[in-house]
Amino acid sequence: MTVLTTTTVQLLVLLPALGALAGLLLRRRRAFSGLVAVAAAALAFVLSVFQYAETAGRSDVVPTFGPLPVGELQIPLNLLADRTSAVIAVVVAIVGLAVQVFSVWYLRDDSRYAVFASTVSLFLAAMLLVVQSNDLVLTLVGWEVMGWCSYLLIGHVSARESARRAAYKAFLVTRAADIGFVVGLVILAVGAGSTDIGTVIAHWAGQQGSAAAALVTGSPVLTAALILLLAGVAGKSGLIPFHDWLPDAMEGPTPASALIHAATMVAAGTYVVARLHPMFAISDTARIVLGVLAALTMVWAALLAFAQSDIKRMLAYSTLSQIAVMISALAFVLGPDEAPDLALGHLFSHALFKSLLFLAVGWLSVLAGGTAFVALRGRARGRGALYWSLAVGLASLAGLPPLVGFFSKEGVLFAAEESLGGHDAGLAWFVLLALVVTSGLTAAYCTRAWLLLTTEREGGLVELEAERAHGEAGEGQDESSEEAAPAGDEAATGAHWAHGGAGEARPVTMAAALTVSALAVLTVVGGLLLIPVSNGIHLGLVMTVISLLVIGLAFLGVRAMAAAGHDPARRLGPAVADLSDRGFGFDAVYVAAGRAVIAVARLVVRLDRDVVDAYPRGAASLTGIAGRVGEKAHRAAPSTGLLAVVVGVVLIAVAGVTVWH
């Protein structure tokens, strides 16, 4: 390990955090706060590239501020610089920089821009801490800071009730899931006697070679710890049943959506499981739970994405589906680090094309005045770089070659295909079927989105008017389908980010346009960039042919449904479209669960007050009564008879003692 590597990794995590602090201190000077935010993100990107160059072919443990003295438990608080952390740090820094540059233009009229930019910087620092962490405590710190930052970003426009509700929902759901995450980490650390990730893996995976270490392999304690860990991962990544908070998170500004969905919080679960994969490899139960949750989530979210009336909510459901796709690779055991490499490969590609899509949609929403499909209808045509950026992003999401999404998705299919003849054959078939179905559904909703963005309606006036009425009803409140105007618009103040004071859409800046275009270029050439991430390109001939065939059939089917300019989703019926917009009513389940918790809490309070505390209160009351009676008797004047009795008792006692002696 060189001094340069140590300094690079430490500064990589520290600089964005310092940028967040400086941005808050300079919040009254917008230009300076923006400059600090962009500069911190740019330096993080440069440092991540330096780290990648420095760590080629080796792994270095980087100290921070020394171990914590906590009895027998060792807490070294080290960072790790290796190939995996270096590559993921690069893509996280790319997305962070793109978001900061784009936000300068997108949030130009936002009076709280400095606070937003500082929160993004802190968010970036937290994710980089998780990526570079070699200690469970540091992982937990970064994990929780991201949760807090997501709450702030989602509720950025706090004057809007819908934004506040979405922020509360995200916070409560992820915090509830994090209980399992924390307990799981505690079990792993206490069992190993250390929070060092390498030591924990060596202990629980039995890699130390001792008989004691071998005994823990496949133990119920390890399985319980990993399943608890998966609860936290499911909460952050939006796996069933914790998935419903993520679409509502679209209430935040579009750049915040790009950050949360592309390369930070929702992807952090994949990275943590990939780092701890040697322990999952020896726990069949934990991997089955992981695989089943991933398979169900990817199909369910893709189904919901198809009929969304708002493009940002469609992208949110696509994130849920794609996160499940990347996590599904971790349900298998292939060669050394092969499954984690394939999962992280899809994380890498998803970060590129999903940040591209969110920022491109943010750009288009400024031109159209909203993110509802009814407002965006045909608005991408003739937009030059924006048109092609949307095309590249949607094609990569659909998995078309030779874009980065194709290679990473085929890598996950390869992992499932390779496991068909092994120990995990049953799970592999289940996940593989889900992956194929998801490929078709993803191609379907991407095709629908592209057709709506690039084509005008021809005929169908009655349906068009119905769609417009549906969209305008929400747009009048700045909340069509949770968000009619660009996410995070200042509805409370009546000033839209998308428009200037004269009501005209403001032109995009060169920096913002180049940011979107650069992400599009990276999405095109990303297949080459995947080689160091996934340790090569992994394609299975049979599954590749099947996947492309399914994508082609989905495209033709949706194209046929869109005849005469109709919205394909409306062909399913208004009821289905409305149910999809409401997530098939899953929010009601959260509300019912919350009410049940409140009811139980009130019952516990009543039992504690009226039953448990009844005995101490009763004893106290009796004691008080006895005291008052005694006090009254003490103060009362003694009678002659009572005095004679007392004197008699005393004399008898004295006489008895005298005779005894």
N, C-alpha and C positions, 0 to 999 in steps of 0.2 A: 504494500500500500504506500502510495506516494503522498507527500504533503499536498500536492495539487488536487489529487482525488479527494482527500479529506476536506479540504477547503471548498472544493466545488460542490460536493454533496451537502455540506452544511449550509452554504450560501443558497443553494437551490431551494431549500425549505425555508430559510430565514428571510430572504429578500422579499418574497410576496407578502409575508406577514408584516415586515417593516413597512412595505408599501401601503398596506391597509391602515396601519397606524398613522403614517404620514398623510395619507389621503383624508383621514378624519380630521387631523389637525388643520388641514388646508381646505376644509369643506366650504368655507366662505369664498374661496377663490377657485371657481370652477375650472379655469384653464390649467392651473397648477395641479389640482387634484387629478384631472384627467391625464396630464403629462406624467405624473408619478405612477398612476395605475398602469398606463401603457408601458412605461419604462421598466417597471418591476416585472411585468409579464414578459417583456422582450429579453430582459436579463435572465429570467428563468429559462426561457427557450435556449439562449446561448449556452447557459451552464449545463442544461440537459444534453445538448449536443457534445459539449466537452466531456461530460461524464461518459457518454456512449463511446467516444473515441478512447477515453482512458481505460475503460473496463473491458475492452475487447478481449475475450478469452479468459477472464479471471474474475474472481469475486473478492471484494474487500469489505471488512467490517469497519465502520466509521464511528468513532466515539462522539458523544455529544457533551454533556456536562457531568459525566461521571455516574457511577452506580448509586442507587439509593440504599441507605442502610435500613433494611426492613427485616431484622431477625434472620431466620434461616432461609427466607425467600430471596433469591438473587434477582435484582432488577437492574440490569446493566444499562438500559436505555441507549442501545446502539442503533445506528443506521446501517443499511446494507447497499453496497454498490455492486451490481452484477449486470449481466446482459439483459435480463428480464426487466429489472427496475429501470435501467437506462432507457430501453425502448419505450416503455409505457410512460416514463417521465417526459420523453420527447413529445409524444402525442398529446399528453395532458397539457403541456406547455403551449403547443400549437393551438389547441382549442381555446385555452385561456387567453392567449394573445389575440386571437381572432375576435373573441367576445369583447375584449376591452377596446380594441380598435373600432369595431362596429358600433359599440355602445356610445362612443363619443358623438357619432352622428345620430343614431336612433333615438337617444335620450337627450337630444340637444335642448329641448324645451322643458325638461324635467328639473324642477328646483331641487330635487333630492338626488341628483345624479352623483354627487361626490360620495354620498353614503352608499349608493348602489355600487359604485366602482370599488370602494373600499371593501365592501362585503364580498365582491367577486374576488378581490385579491386574497382575502382571508380564506375564502373557499378554495382557491387554487393552492394556497399554502397547506391547507388541511389535507387535500387529496395527495399532494406531493409527499407529505409526511407519511401517509398510509403506504404510498408506493415505495418509499425509501426505508420504511421501518423494518428493523430486525428485532423488534421487541413488542410484545403483546400490549404493554402499557401505552407505548407511543401509537400503536395501531388504534387502540381504543380512543386516545385523545383526538387523533385526526378524524376518526369515525364520528365522534360526537360533535366536534366542531362543524363538520359538514352538515350534520342534521340541524344544528342551530342556524347556520348560514342559509340553508334551504328555507327555513321558516321565515327569515328576514327577506329573502329575495321573492318568495311567493307572495308574501303580504306587503310587498314594496309600496303599493298604492293602498295604504291602510285606511284611507277614507272610504273605500269601497267595501261594502259588507261582504260581497262575494269573495273578494281577495282575502279578507280577514278570516272568513270561514275556511277557505282552502288552506291557508297557512296553519290554522288551528288543527285542521284535519290531518295534514301532513305531519305536524309535530306529534300529535297524540298517537297516530298509527305507528310511526317509526319509533317513538319512545317506548310504546308497549312492546313492540317486537325486540327492541334493544335489551329488554330485561333478560331474555334468553341469551342474547349475544354476550352480555356481561357475565352471566352465570357460567356459560360455556367456557369463556376465557379463564375465569377463576379456577374452574375444575382442571383445565389443562395446565395452568401455571402451578397450582398447588401440587398436582401430581408429579410434575417434573422438578419442582423445587426451584424453578427459574421462569422468568418471563422472556428469556431469549428464545426466539423462534426456532433457531437451529437446535438448541438443547431440548425444547419441548417436542419437536418432531423426532429427535433421536430417542427420547424416552418413550413416547407413546407408540412410535412405529417400531420399537424394538431394534433400533439400528446400533445400539451400543454393544451388542453381542453378549450381554450378561443374561443369566437365567432370570433375574428379577425383571429386566427390561422385556424379555420375551413373554413374560406372563401377562403383560398388559395388552399384548397384541389381540385385537378383536374383543376386548373386555367390554362388559355392559357399561362401565363407567365412561370409557372412551366413546362408545356409541351415544350415550346420553349427552355427553359434552358436545359432540359434533351436531346432533340434532338441535340442541339448544342454540348452537352457533348458527345453524341454518335458519332458525326463526328470525334472528337479527338480519341475516342476509336477505331473507324473503321480504322483510319489512322495507329495507332500503332499496332493494331491486324491484319491488312491486310484484313479487310472485303471489299467486293465489294463496291465501285469501286476503293478502295485504295490498292488492293491486289498485284499488279504487281511488287512492289518494293522488296518484300520479297524473291522471287526466285533469283533475281539478287544479293541479299545480300550474296549469296553463294560464291561470289568472296573473302570474308573474310576467314581467317584461319578456319579450321574445329572446333577447340575448341571455337572460337568466335561464330560460328553457333550454337553450342550446348548451349551456354549461352543465346544467343538472342532468340532462338526458344523454349527452354525448360522451363525456369523459370523466365525470366526477362521481357524484354520489351513487346513482343507480348502477354504475359500472364497478363501484368499489367492492361490492360483494363478490363479483366474479374474481377480482384480483386477490382478495383475502382467501377465498376457497382454493384458488390456484396455488397460492403460497403454502397452504396447509394440506395440499392434496395428498402427500405421502400418508397422512393419517386417514384420510377418506379412502385411500386405496385399500386399506386393511379392514374397513368397516362396510360390509355389504349392506347392512340396514340403512346406514346414513346415505350411501350412494343411491339406494332404491328410492328413499324419500326425496333426495335431490332430483333424480331423474323423473319421477312421477310429477312433482311440482312443476318442473321445467316444461314437461310435455303438455300438461294441462294448460299452463299459462300461455304458452306460445300459440296454441290453437285458439283458445278463448279470446285472447287479446286481438289476434288477427281477424277473427269474426267480427268483433266489435268495431275494429278500425274501418271496415268496408263501408258502413252506412253512416259514418259521422258527417254532420252538416258543417263542421268547422275543421279546417285543415290542420290547425295546431293540435286539436284533440285527436285527429287521425294519426298525426305523428307521435303523439303521446302513447297511444295504444300500440303503435308500431314499435316504440321503444320497449314497452313491456314484452312484446313478442320476441324481439331481437335479443334482449337481455336473457330471456329464457333459452333462446337458441344457443347463445354462447355458454351459458351455465350447463346446458345439457351435455356438452362435451366432457365436463368434469365428472359425470356420472360413470365414466368408463376408466379402465386401467389398461393402458397400451404400453408402449416402450417407455424408457426413462424420460420423464417430463413431457411426453408426447401429448397427452390429453391437456395438461395446462397450456402448452404452447399453442394448441389449436384453439382453445377457448380464448386465450389472450390475443390470438390473431384476429378473431372476430371482434373482440373488444377494440382493437386497433383500427380496423376498417370501419366499424360502426361509429367510432368517434369522428372519423373524417366525413363520412357521407351524411351522418345525422346532424352534425354541426353545420355542414353546408346547407342542408335542407331547411333548418330552422332559420338561419340567417337570410337565406334567399326568400323564404316566406315572409320574414320580417320586412325585407326590402319591398316585396310585392304588396304587402299590406299597407305600406306607406302610400303606394300609388293608388291602391283601390279603396283605402279607408276602412278596411276590416279584414278579418281572417275567416269569416264565414264563406263557404263555397259560393253562395248566391252573390256575394260581393266580388269574389275573385273570378267569376265566370268569364273566360276568354281573355283575362287581363294579362296573361303571360305572353301572348302573341306579339311579335315584333319588338321584344324587349332586349334583343341582343345578348349580352353576356348573362343577363338574368335568365333569359329563356333557356340558354344552354346549361346554365348552372342547375336549374330545376330539372332539366332532362337528365343530366348526369347523376344528380342525387337520387331521383326516383328510380332510374335504371339500376343504379348500384344497390339500392334497397331491395329492388325486385330480384337481384341476383343475376343480372345479365353479364355475360363475358364481353370484353376482357377487364371489366371494372373490378375494383378492390372487393366489393361486396360479393361478387361471384366466387372469387378464390377463397375467401374466408368462410363463406357458407358451405362451400363444397368440402372444406376441411373438417367442419363439424359433421357433415354427412359421412365423410370418410371414417371418422372416429366411431360412429354408430355402426357403419358397415363392417369395419374390422372386428367389432365385438360380437357379431352375429354367431360365430362358431365357438365362442369361448364361454367362460363361467357366467358372464352377464347376458347370455343369449336372449332370455325372456325380456329383460329390461331394454336390451338393444333393439329388439323388434318393435316394442312399444314406442320408444323414443324415435326410431327411424320413421315409423308411420306418421307420427306427429310432425316430424321435420318435413316430410313430403307434402302433407296436407298444408302445413304452414307456408311452404314455398308457393303453392298454388294460390292461397289466400293473399299472401303478400303481393304477388304479381297482380292479383285482381284489384286490390285497393290502390296500388300504385298506378295501374292503368286508368282506373276511374278518376283519380286525382289529376292525372295528366290530361285526360280528355276534357275535364271540367275547366282546367286552367287555360287550355289552348283553343277551345272551340266555343262558338256562340250557338245558342239554341236556334233550331229551325222548326217552327211550328210548336204545337203543344202549348198553346197560349194559356189554356186553363191551368195546366200544371205549373207553368212558369209563374203565373200570377200567384198561385198558391205558395210556391217556393219563395217568391219575393215577399209575400205577406209574412211568411214564417221567419224569414231573415230580418225584415225590417222591424218586426215586433221586438226582436232582441236588440237590434242595432239602436233602436230608440233609447234603450237603457244602457247602451255600451256593454251589453252582456249577451248577445246572441249566441246561443249554444255555449254558454259560460263566458263567451268573449267575442263580441261582434267586431269591435275595433281592435287594433293591435294590442296584444296582451300587455297589460300594465298601463293603458292609456289613462290619463288623468280625468276620469269621468267626473270625479267629485268637484273639480275646479272648472269643468267645462272646456278644458283645453286639450285637444288631441295631439299626441306626439306625431301622428301621421300627417298633420296639416299645419301650415303656418297660420299666422293671424288673418290672412286674407282668405283662408279656406282652400288655398291651392296646395297641392302636394309639393313638398320641397324636394329639390334635386338631391340625389345621392352624392356624397363626396367621393373623391377619387380613392381615398384610403379605404372606405367601406366597400366600394365596388371591387377594388383589388383584393380585399380580404376574401370576399365571396369567390372571386375568380381563382384565387390561389388554392382554396379548399377544393374547388372543382378540378383543378389540375392534379392535386394530390390524390383525389378519388380516382382519376383516370390512370395514373401511374402507380397507384397504391399496391398493385399486385407485386411489383418488384420490391416495394418496401416491406411487404409481408415476409419475405425470405428470412431476414434476421429475426423476425418475431416468432414465426411458426417453425423456424428451422427447416425451411424449404416449402415447396408448394405440394399440397396433398390433394390428389384427385383420384376418385374411384370411377372407372370408366362407366360401369353399369349405372351407378347412382347419378353421375353427371348427366347421362342421356335421359334418365327418368326425370330428373329435376328440370332439365330444359324442356322436355316434352310437357310436363305439367305447367310450366310457366307459359309456354305457347298456347296451350288449351285455355288457360285462364285469360290470357290476353284476348283471344278470339271470342270467348264467351262474353266478356265484359264489353267488347267492341260491338257485338251483336245487340246487347242490352241497351247500348247507347245510341241505337238507330234514331234518326230524326232529331238528334240533339237532346234526347232524354237523359236525365240523371239515372245511371244504372241502379243506384240504391233505391230510388223511388219506385222502380219496377217491383221491388219486394213488398211494396205496400207501405203506406204512411205509418202504420202501427209498428212495423219492424224498425223503420228508420227512427221513430221517436224513442222506442225502447233502447236502441243502440246509443242514441244521444244521452240517455239516462243511465247507460251502463247496465241495462236490464235490471234496474232498480237495486243494484248492490249497495248503493249509498243508504238505502233504507235499513239494510242489515246492520250497517255501522251505527245508525241512529238507534235502532232497537237494542243493540249491544250496549251502547252508551247509557240508554235509559235503564237497562237491566242492572248495569253496574251502579248507577245512582240509587236505584231502588234497594239493592243489596246493602249499599253503604248506609242508607237511612235506616234499614232494618237493624244493622249492626249497632248504629248509634242508639237506637231505641232499646235494644237488648242490653247494651252496656249501661244505659242510664236507668232503665226500669227493672232490670233483672240482676245483672252482675253487681251494680252499685247499690242495689236495694239492701243487701245484707250489711255492708259497712254503714250505710245511712241509718238502717234500723238500729244497729248496735249503738251508733252515736246518739240517736234519739233517746233510746232507753237509758243510756248513761246520763244524758242531760236531764231526763226526768228524775232519775235516782238522785242526781246531784241537787236538783232543786228541792226535792223532798227532804234530803239530808240537811240542806241549808236551812229550810224552814223549821225543821225539828231542832236544829242547833240554836237558832235564834229565839225559839220559844222559851218562856219562863217555866222551869221544872216544877212539878206538883210535889206536895209533901209526901204523898204515898210513894211516888217514884223515887224520891230521895231516900226514904226509909228502905226501900227494896235494894237500892245500890249500896247503902251503908251495911245492910245485913249481909249481902253477898261478900263484901270486902271482909267483914268480921269473920264469917265462916271460913273464908279462904285463909286468913291469918291463923285461926285456931287449928285448922287442919295441918298447916305446915309445922306449927309448934308441936302438936301431938306426934307427928311423924318423926320429928327429931328426938 
